Every structure is written in C-alpha cells, then in structure tokens.
C-alpha cells in the first residue's frame, strides 16, 4: 500500500516507455522501499530495454515487462489481470499517447481515428479495468497523464486536444465514482514537456522538464488531489481561456 511518504510495494506503468511515466516511476522509487515495477509496453519496442535499465538503476526491486498494445482493446483485460496477479498494485500510472501532425489529423480520417483511439479510447479501456481491480483490492492510486491542451481545445491542435479533454473528464469522474472504495485518481496536466515526443518542436512558453512533472504528480497523488497543473500559471490561464469568446480565440495565434 502507498504510504504517507510515497513508498509503494508494487507500481504499474501503462505506457512503459513513456519518458514522463518513467520519470514518475523513478520519483516513487527514489522514496525507498525497493518497489516492484511492471512496465506495460510493446515488448518489441526499441526503447523497452532502456526503460527496464532506467528503472532498475533507479533502485526498483524487480522489473517485469508485459506486452501492451494501446489499440488492441480486446487484450487489455488480460494485461491488467496479469499486472495484478502478483499482488496488489499500489500505484498505476497511465502515460501513453501520440501527438502527430495536427494539420494532417483533421484532414486524414484514418490518422484522426488512430489518434483518438490511442489518446482517448485506450485511456478509457485501461481506466475501467484499473478502477475495477483497485476497487476489488480496496485501495490504490491511479495517476493519469492529461494535458492543458484539453482544458480549452484550440484550432492549432484540436484533434489531440479534444481527445485529451474527454480523457481528462473521464478520469476526473472515475475518481468520483471510486471515492468511497479507497481508490484515488489524480489527473496531471502539464503543458509542453521536454521529451522525445516534443523533440524538434518549437519550445512553447511554460515548458517544463519531465522531472518537474514527476515531482508534481507524486506530491499531488499523495495529497489525494483530483487534478493538478504542473506549471502553477496554467491554472489561471486555463480558467481565463475557458471564458474567452470564440471570435477572440480565433484571432489568437497559438
């Protein structure tokens, strides 16, 4: 069970090669207890060996890899069941996704559907399964990676933003549904993060490092916060953006 200082016995990362997800796992591992870590990712991923080494070197007691394909929804029940087969999972981090070419996405039906399946449908699939397993065991913490892009969906990335908006709302209400079961859900909302996913992109204002995301996510989860903005300015900024009329938003260059 996750204790007051963030020590856990068993940690699951769904999206086992995610830079942000791995940073969150490292943050938990750094707090001691030599937790066992399960990485759910494609076993043929060229990044999986490095991910295993990263978590092992951080001090994990053991590392297991489960084959996980975000859009193979029929396989998800077995993957999550395997993750819980060795004992209770104290923390599950859900951190996968794609960004893609935002101009292509709204004009390419197949690409848009794939993006929505990865960034929204797969999150719902995994969230339902995690919620039920943790409800059964009577405790647990789910950390779900969202984005400020979902707070006010903008023309510049509306396929991605719309998926994140739905995913964000789902996990917030999953937390409400599980409130009396001993299970907590924390939705984490960074802006742009310096990772492989954003390599080559122009750096946006308020960009943060993955370590800052990890520390914010873990602290928010320990406090039982339902959601958290990584950069503190994004809270008030998102609130303002939600009340700007569409005509004015249309003129803003971002």
FIMINU-695389 format. One record per residue (C-alpha): residue number from 0; residue in three letters; z, y, x. Coordinates in Angstrom, 3 decimals. Each point is the difference from the previous one (the first is absolute). Layout:
<recs>
NUM | ALA | Z | Y | X
...
</recs>
This chain:
<recs>
0 | UNK | 0.000 | 0.000 | 0.000
1 | UNK | -0.807 | 3.507 | 1.242
2 | UNK | 3.253 | 1.622 | 1.107
3 | UNK | 1.058 | 3.649 | 0.068
4 | UNK | -1.394 | 0.684 | 3.471
5 | UNK | -3.360 | -1.615 | -0.661
6 | UNK | 0.513 | -3.426 | 1.519
7 | UNK | -1.920 | -2.755 | -1.763
8 | UNK | -0.301 | -3.748 | 0.444
9 | UNK | -3.530 | -0.453 | -1.318
10 | UNK | -2.766 | 2.605 | -0.144
11 | UNK | -3.461 | -0.437 | -1.537
12 | UNK | -2.919 | 2.270 | 0.863
13 | UNK | -2.930 | -0.355 | -2.396
14 | UNK | -2.780 | 1.527 | 2.031
15 | UNK | 1.184 | -1.533 | 3.229
16 | UNK | -2.255 | 1.974 | 2.330
17 | UNK | 0.659 | 3.429 | -1.535
18 | UNK | 1.046 | 2.554 | 2.607
19 | UNK | 2.394 | 1.647 | -2.443
20 | UNK | 1.319 | -3.289 | -1.322
21 | UNK | 0.696 | -1.274 | 3.501
22 | UNK | 1.765 | 3.253 | 0.873
23 | UNK | 2.286 | -0.469 | -3.037
24 | UNK | 0.739 | -3.583 | 1.036
25 | UNK | 0.799 | 1.186 | 3.549
26 | UNK | 2.376 | 2.596 | -1.427
27 | UNK | 1.889 | -2.706 | -1.887
28 | UNK | 0.003 | -2.330 | 3.009
29 | UNK | 1.353 | 2.790 | 2.233
30 | UNK | 3.096 | 0.133 | -2.192
31 | UNK | 1.051 | -3.460 | 1.156
32 | UNK | 0.599 | -3.370 | -1.538
33 | UNK | -3.078 | -1.689 | 1.530
34 | UNK | -1.701 | -0.359 | -3.387
35 | UNK | -2.675 | -2.550 | -0.726
36 | UNK | -3.324 | 1.703 | -0.744
37 | UNK | -2.909 | -1.297 | -2.044
38 | UNK | -3.371 | 1.677 | 0.433
39 | UNK | -2.391 | -0.567 | -2.901
40 | UNK | -3.472 | 0.793 | 1.298
41 | UNK | -3.346 | -1.615 | 0.561
42 | UNK | 0.617 | -2.667 | 2.629
43 | UNK | -3.420 | 0.676 | 1.489
44 | UNK | 0.745 | 3.698 | 0.431
45 | UNK | -0.694 | 1.123 | 3.576
46 | UNK | 3.223 | 2.022 | -0.180
47 | UNK | 2.400 | -2.732 | -1.123
48 | UNK | 0.962 | -1.217 | 3.504
49 | UNK | 0.854 | 3.539 | 1.058
50 | UNK | 2.036 | 0.459 | -3.196
51 | UNK | 2.008 | -3.168 | 0.707
52 | UNK | 0.626 | 1.117 | 3.576
53 | UNK | 1.039 | 3.487 | -1.142
54 | UNK | 2.624 | -1.325 | -2.409
55 | UNK | 1.202 | -2.662 | 2.424
56 | UNK | 0.419 | 2.519 | 2.808
57 | UNK | 1.908 | 2.278 | -2.366
58 | UNK | 2.662 | -2.704 | -0.343
59 | UNK | -0.872 | -2.091 | -3.040
60 | UNK | 1.760 | -3.359 | -0.119
61 | UNK | -3.202 | -1.756 | -1.023
62 | UNK | -3.457 | 0.951 | -1.247
63 | UNK | -2.064 | -1.975 | -2.500
64 | UNK | -3.557 | 0.767 | -1.091
65 | UNK | -1.282 | -0.724 | -3.500
66 | UNK | -3.675 | 0.202 | -0.862
67 | UNK | -0.411 | 2.885 | -2.469
68 | UNK | -3.182 | 1.433 | -1.468
69 | UNK | 0.657 | 3.105 | -2.094
70 | UNK | -2.870 | -0.645 | -2.416
71 | UNK | 0.469 | -3.770 | -0.372
72 | UNK | 2.344 | 0.558 | -2.920
73 | UNK | 0.203 | -3.673 | -0.952
74 | UNK | 1.550 | -0.790 | 3.389
75 | UNK | 2.759 | 2.605 | -0.252
76 | UNK | 2.560 | -2.128 | -1.898
77 | UNK | -0.067 | -2.693 | 2.678
78 | UNK | 0.240 | 2.542 | 2.826
79 | UNK | 3.049 | 1.706 | -1.495
80 | UNK | 1.594 | -3.341 | -0.861
81 | UNK | -0.406 | -1.089 | 3.623
82 | UNK | 1.563 | 3.256 | 1.187
83 | UNK | 3.138 | -0.752 | -2.030
84 | UNK | 0.079 | -3.740 | 0.745
85 | UNK | 2.149 | 0.423 | 3.108
86 | UNK | 2.726 | 1.983 | -1.770
87 | UNK | 0.582 | 3.331 | -1.679
88 | UNK | -2.199 | 2.889 | 1.080
89 | UNK | 2.122 | 3.095 | 0.523
90 | UNK | -2.810 | 2.502 | 0.544
91 | UNK | -3.661 | -0.196 | -1.003
92 | UNK | -2.315 | 2.701 | 1.325
93 | UNK | -3.338 | 0.333 | -1.807
94 | UNK | -2.303 | 1.883 | 2.355
95 | UNK | -3.701 | -0.747 | -0.057
96 | UNK | -3.048 | 1.914 | -1.121
97 | UNK | -3.354 | 1.496 | 0.851
98 | UNK | -1.163 | 3.583 | 0.219
99 | UNK | -3.760 | -0.256 | 0.193
100 | UNK | -2.721 | 2.616 | -0.218
101 | UNK | 1.133 | 2.149 | -2.914
102 | UNK | -3.477 | 1.313 | -0.809
103 | UNK | -1.458 | -3.493 | 0.008
104 | UNK | 2.738 | -1.404 | -2.211
105 | UNK | -0.684 | 2.038 | -3.127
106 | UNK | -3.739 | -0.714 | 0.241
107 | UNK | 0.093 | -3.703 | 0.917
108 | UNK | 1.292 | -2.225 | -2.790
109 | UNK | 0.735 | -3.042 | 2.167
110 | UNK | 1.811 | 2.053 | 2.637
111 | UNK | 2.033 | 1.851 | -2.640
112 | UNK | 1.078 | -3.223 | -1.685
113 | UNK | 1.026 | -1.551 | 3.312
114 | UNK | 1.995 | 3.109 | 0.898
115 | UNK | 1.795 | -0.025 | -3.348
116 | UNK | 0.753 | -3.709 | 0.261
117 | UNK | 1.576 | 0.373 | 3.434
118 | UNK | 1.840 | 3.270 | -0.596
119 | UNK | 1.155 | -0.590 | -3.576
120 | UNK | -0.564 | -3.450 | -1.523
121 | UNK | 1.282 | -1.894 | 3.037
122 | UNK | 3.126 | 2.179 | 0.076
123 | UNK | 0.681 | -0.819 | -3.660
124 | UNK | -0.564 | -3.707 | 0.610
125 | UNK | 2.395 | -0.093 | 2.945
126 | UNK | 2.517 | 2.287 | -1.702
127 | UNK | 0.337 | -2.198 | -3.080
128 | UNK | 0.561 | -3.078 | 2.147
129 | UNK | 2.491 | 1.681 | 2.332
130 | UNK | 1.884 | 1.473 | -2.926
131 | UNK | 0.432 | -3.375 | -1.690
132 | UNK | 1.063 | -1.799 | 3.181
133 | UNK | 2.562 | 2.674 | 0.849
134 | UNK | 1.249 | 0.103 | -3.573
135 | UNK | 0.540 | -3.737 | 0.216
136 | UNK | 2.025 | 0.295 | 3.217
137 | UNK | 1.952 | 2.964 | -1.366
138 | UNK | -0.584 | 2.468 | 2.817
139 | UNK | -2.643 | 1.459 | 2.280
140 | UNK | -1.829 | 3.163 | 0.955
141 | UNK | -3.707 | 0.691 | -0.434
142 | UNK | -1.563 | 2.804 | 2.042
143 | UNK | -3.463 | 0.901 | -1.280
144 | UNK | -2.332 | 2.234 | 1.989
145 | UNK | -1.589 | 2.655 | -2.200
146 | UNK | -1.551 | 3.345 | 0.982
147 | UNK | 0.191 | 3.663 | -0.885
148 | UNK | -3.677 | -0.449 | -0.933
149 | UNK | 1.203 | -1.571 | -3.234
150 | UNK | 2.162 | 2.950 | -1.055
151 | UNK | -2.883 | 2.278 | -0.971
152 | UNK | -3.304 | -1.819 | 0.245
153 | UNK | -2.547 | 2.233 | 1.710
154 | UNK | -3.784 | 0.084 | 0.057
155 | UNK | -0.094 | -0.728 | 3.738
156 | UNK | 1.481 | -3.520 | -0.312
157 | UNK | 0.307 | -0.764 | -3.683
158 | UNK | -0.841 | -3.736 | 0.112
159 | UNK | 2.745 | -0.614 | 2.552
160 | UNK | 2.318 | 2.549 | -1.603
161 | UNK | -0.386 | -1.448 | -3.495
162 | UNK | 0.908 | -3.470 | 1.274
163 | UNK | 3.037 | 1.367 | 1.809
164 | UNK | 1.045 | 1.911 | -3.108
165 | UNK | -0.008 | -3.195 | -2.061
166 | UNK | 1.705 | -2.011 | 2.713
167 | UNK | 2.696 | 2.663 | 0.402
168 | UNK | 0.731 | 0.051 | -3.732
169 | UNK | 0.125 | -3.791 | -0.180
170 | UNK | 2.613 | -0.354 | 2.744
171 | UNK | 2.118 | 2.844 | -1.342
172 | UNK | 0.219 | -1.753 | -3.349
173 | UNK | 0.426 | -3.410 | 1.621
174 | UNK | 3.144 | 1.464 | 1.506
175 | UNK | 1.123 | 1.122 | -3.445
176 | UNK | -0.722 | -3.422 | -1.485
177 | UNK | 2.028 | -1.694 | 2.747
178 | UNK | 2.827 | 2.541 | -0.009
179 | UNK | 2.602 | -2.335 | -1.555
180 | UNK | -1.019 | -3.053 | 2.043
181 | UNK | 1.342 | 1.076 | 3.400
182 | UNK | -3.496 | 0.712 | 1.335
183 | UNK | -0.996 | 3.417 | 1.342
184 | UNK | -3.473 | 1.473 | 0.426
185 | UNK | -0.860 | 2.962 | 2.224
186 | UNK | -3.434 | 1.641 | -0.099
187 | UNK | -0.887 | 1.749 | 3.272
188 | UNK | -2.468 | 2.914 | -0.054
189 | UNK | -1.322 | 1.131 | 3.359
190 | UNK | -2.919 | 2.304 | 0.481
191 | UNK | -2.327 | -0.766 | 2.872
192 | UNK | 1.568 | -2.294 | 2.587
193 | UNK | -1.180 | -0.529 | 3.563
194 | UNK | -1.168 | -3.636 | -0.173
195 | UNK | -3.118 | -2.096 | 0.566
196 | UNK | -0.957 | 0.737 | -3.611
197 | UNK | -0.329 | 3.727 | 0.712
198 | UNK | -1.546 | -0.227 | 3.466
199 | UNK | -2.956 | 2.353 | 0.196
200 | UNK | 1.048 | 2.123 | -2.967
201 | UNK | 0.773 | 3.675 | 0.400
202 | UNK | 3.771 | 0.365 | 0.052
203 | UNK | 1.312 | 1.523 | -3.207
204 | UNK | 2.969 | 2.373 | -0.261
205 | UNK | 3.397 | -1.723 | -0.099
206 | UNK | -1.352 | -3.145 | 1.675
207 | UNK | 2.838 | -2.250 | 1.199
208 | UNK | 0.512 | -2.943 | 2.355
209 | UNK | 0.571 | -3.514 | -1.333
210 | UNK | 3.510 | -0.040 | 1.494
211 | UNK | 0.945 | 2.981 | -2.159
212 | UNK | -1.306 | -1.840 | -3.067
213 | UNK | 2.030 | -3.059 | 0.956
214 | UNK | 3.263 | 1.866 | 0.472
215 | UNK | -0.460 | 1.909 | -3.258
216 | UNK | -0.876 | -3.180 | -1.914
217 | UNK | 3.004 | -1.959 | 1.264
218 | UNK | 2.476 | 2.812 | -0.598
219 | UNK | -1.331 | 0.565 | -3.533
220 | UNK | 0.189 | -3.715 | -0.765
221 | UNK | 3.590 | -0.207 | 1.235
222 | UNK | 0.921 | 2.905 | -2.281
223 | UNK | -1.747 | -1.680 | -2.929
224 | UNK | -2.394 | 2.905 | -0.481
225 | UNK | -2.862 | -0.869 | -2.385
226 | UNK | -2.481 | 2.119 | 1.954
227 | UNK | -0.196 | 2.153 | 3.087
228 | UNK | -2.474 | 2.406 | 1.605
229 | UNK | -0.148 | -0.533 | 3.755
230 | UNK | -0.584 | 3.663 | 0.827
231 | UNK | 2.508 | 2.032 | -1.974
232 | UNK | -2.567 | 2.718 | -0.782
233 | UNK | -2.149 | -2.420 | -1.977
234 | UNK | 2.524 | -0.101 | -2.842
235 | UNK | -0.323 | 3.660 | -0.982
236 | UNK | -3.706 | 0.041 | 0.916
237 | UNK | -0.712 | -2.916 | -2.339
238 | UNK | 1.987 | 1.662 | -2.769
239 | UNK | -2.061 | 3.170 | 0.327
240 | UNK | -3.296 | -1.888 | 0.136
241 | UNK | 0.797 | -1.857 | -3.214
242 | UNK | 0.118 | 3.323 | -1.847
243 | UNK | -3.115 | 1.636 | 1.462
244 | UNK | -2.809 | 0.217 | -2.601
245 | UNK | -3.121 | -2.064 | 0.653
246 | UNK | -2.149 | 3.109 | 0.398
247 | UNK | 2.121 | 1.219 | 2.888
248 | UNK | 0.263 | -3.457 | 1.566
249 | UNK | -3.799 | -0.098 | -0.023
250 | UNK | -0.077 | 2.995 | 2.345
251 | UNK | 2.512 | -1.358 | 2.477
252 | UNK | -1.613 | -1.523 | 3.056
253 | UNK | 2.032 | -3.163 | 0.506
</recs>
